[in-house]
Amino acid sequence: MADIKDPENTIIMTLKGGDVVIELLADIAPKHAERMKVLARAGAYDNVAFHRVIEGFMAQTGDVENGNMEKDFNLRRAGTGGSDLPDLPAEFSNVPHDRGTLGAARSSNPNSANSQFFINFNANHFLNRQYTVYGRVISGMEHVDAITRGEPPMSPDRMIKVRVAADVA
């Protein structure tokens, strides 16, 4: 596994192929980083589907309302919900949407991000300063690359478990 420098600001996401380690950029996007930790600690991301996965672009997940594949899952509704927490204000920065960065998914309103996020497969610089970047994959990108493609995928992959590294024994 990756060399984790700040366990409190590191996420371990377990996918079917193995663990993906994500360094949160709490100094760049503190509200988004904190939201991910709150939802991870609540178990809200566990079993949530990757509902929109576009080859050469990104893999989107995080609909904790409609995306849990173990609880009232409806593939057609996955991607339409969020959490019961308030939406977040945009935290745009000069951090580019490079391969492996985590971006906050949102509606056309820049201040509508909630629980959904995406991981960039490639550099997607056309998203720069339009979507909040709040993390980057530091190991396990090969597991992200293996996520089943589709909008939505016929048989979606899921985040099996999402934890804050500081909480892992």
C-alpha positions in Angstrom: 0.0 0.0 0.0 1.0 3.6 -0.4 3.1 5.5 2.0 0.4 7.3 4.0 1.6 10.7 5.3 -1.6 12.0 6.9 -4.0 9.1 7.9 -6.7 11.6 9.0 -6.8 12.9 5.4 -6.4 9.7 3.6 -9.3 7.5 2.3 -9.0 3.7 1.6 -11.6 2.7 -0.9 -11.9 -1.1 -1.4 -12.9 -2.1 -4.9 -13.3 -5.7 -6.3 -9.7 -5.7 -7.4 -8.2 -4.2 -4.3 -7.7 -1.0 -2.3 -7.5 2.5 -3.8 -5.7 4.9 -1.5 -6.8 8.6 -1.9 -5.0 11.5 -0.4 -7.5 14.2 0.4 -6.5 17.8 -0.3 -7.9 19.3 2.9 -5.8 22.4 2.6 -7.2 23.1 -0.9 -10.9 22.0 -0.4 -11.5 21.6 3.3 -15.3 21.3 3.2 -15.2 18.6 0.5 -12.5 16.7 2.2 -14.4 16.8 5.5 -17.7 15.7 3.8 -16.0 12.6 2.4 -14.6 11.7 5.8 -18.0 12.2 7.5 -19.7 10.0 4.9 -17.0 7.4 5.0 -17.1 7.2 8.8 -20.9 6.8 8.7 -20.5 3.9 6.2 -22.6 5.8 3.7 -20.3 5.0 0.8 -20.2 1.3 1.4 -21.8 -0.7 -1.5 -22.5 2.4 -3.6 -22.4 1.8 -7.3 -20.2 3.5 -10.0 -23.2 4.6 -12.0 -21.5 6.6 -14.7 -18.2 5.3 -16.1 -17.0 6.8 -19.4 -13.9 5.3 -21.1 -11.1 7.9 -21.3 -12.9 10.3 -19.0 -13.9 9.3 -15.5 -15.7 7.0 -13.1 -18.5 8.6 -11.1 -20.0 7.3 -7.8 -21.1 8.5 -4.4 -24.9 8.6 -4.7 -25.5 7.5 -1.1 -29.3 8.0 -1.4 -30.0 5.9 -4.5 -26.7 4.1 -5.3 -26.4 1.6 -2.4 -26.5 -1.8 -4.2 -27.5 -3.5 -0.9 -30.4 -1.2 0.0 -33.4 -0.3 -2.3 -31.0 -0.1 -5.4 -32.5 1.2 -8.6 -30.0 1.6 -11.4 -32.2 4.2 -13.2 -32.2 6.5 -10.1 -28.5 6.0 -9.2 -26.8 9.3 -9.8 -29.8 11.5 -9.0 -29.3 11.8 -5.2 -27.0 12.9 -2.5 -26.8 12.7 1.3 -29.1 14.2 3.8 -26.4 16.8 4.5 -26.5 20.3 2.9 -24.9 21.0 -0.4 -21.3 22.3 -0.4 -20.1 25.6 -1.8 -17.6 25.3 -4.6 -13.9 25.2 -3.6 -12.3 25.8 -7.0 -8.5 26.0 -7.1 -5.6 25.9 -9.5 -5.2 22.1 -8.9 -5.7 20.6 -12.4 -8.0 17.6 -13.1 -5.1 15.2 -13.8 -5.3 11.4 -14.1 -6.3 10.0 -10.7 -7.7 13.3 -9.2 -11.0 13.3 -7.4 -13.6 15.8 -8.5 -16.9 16.8 -6.8 -19.8 15.9 -9.0 -22.6 18.5 -9.1 -25.5 19.9 -11.1 -25.2 23.1 -13.2 -25.1 25.0 -9.9 -21.5 25.3 -8.9 -22.6 25.2 -5.2 -24.5 21.9 -5.5 -21.9 19.2 -4.7 -23.0 16.9 -2.0 -21.8 13.3 -1.8 -21.1 12.3 -5.4 -17.6 12.4 -6.9 -15.6 11.2 -9.8 -12.1 9.9 -10.4 -10.4 11.0 -13.6 -9.1 8.3 -15.9 -7.1 10.9 -17.9 -6.1 14.6 -17.6 -9.4 16.4 -18.1 -8.2 20.0 -17.9 -11.4 21.3 -19.5 -12.9 20.8 -16.0 -10.3 23.0 -14.3 -11.7 25.7 -12.0 -15.2 24.4 -12.8 -15.4 21.4 -10.6 -13.8 21.2 -7.1 -10.7 18.9 -7.0 -10.3 17.5 -3.5 -8.2 14.4 -3.6 -5.8 12.3 -5.7 -5.2 8.6 -5.9 -1.8 7.7 -4.6 -2.0 4.0 -5.1 -4.4 1.5 -6.6 -5.2 3.4 -9.8 -5.1 0.1 -11.7 -8.3 -0.9 -9.7 -10.0 2.3 -10.8 -9.0 1.6 -14.4 -10.7 -1.8 -14.2 -14.2 -0.4 -13.2 -16.9 -1.6 -15.6 -17.8 1.1 -18.2 -21.3 2.4 -19.0 -23.8 5.2 -18.5 -25.0 3.3 -16.5 -23.1 0.0 -16.6 -25.4 -3.0 -17.1 -23.7 -4.7 -14.1 -22.1 -1.8 -12.2 -19.1 -2.2 -9.9 -19.3 -0.7 -6.4 -17.2 0.7 -3.6 -17.2 -2.3 -1.3 -16.0 -0.3 1.7 -14.7 3.3 2.2 -12.7 4.1 5.3 -10.6 6.9 6.7 -7.0 5.5 7.1 -6.8 6.9 10.6 -9.6 4.6 11.6 -8.1 1.4 10.2 -6.5 -0.8 12.9 
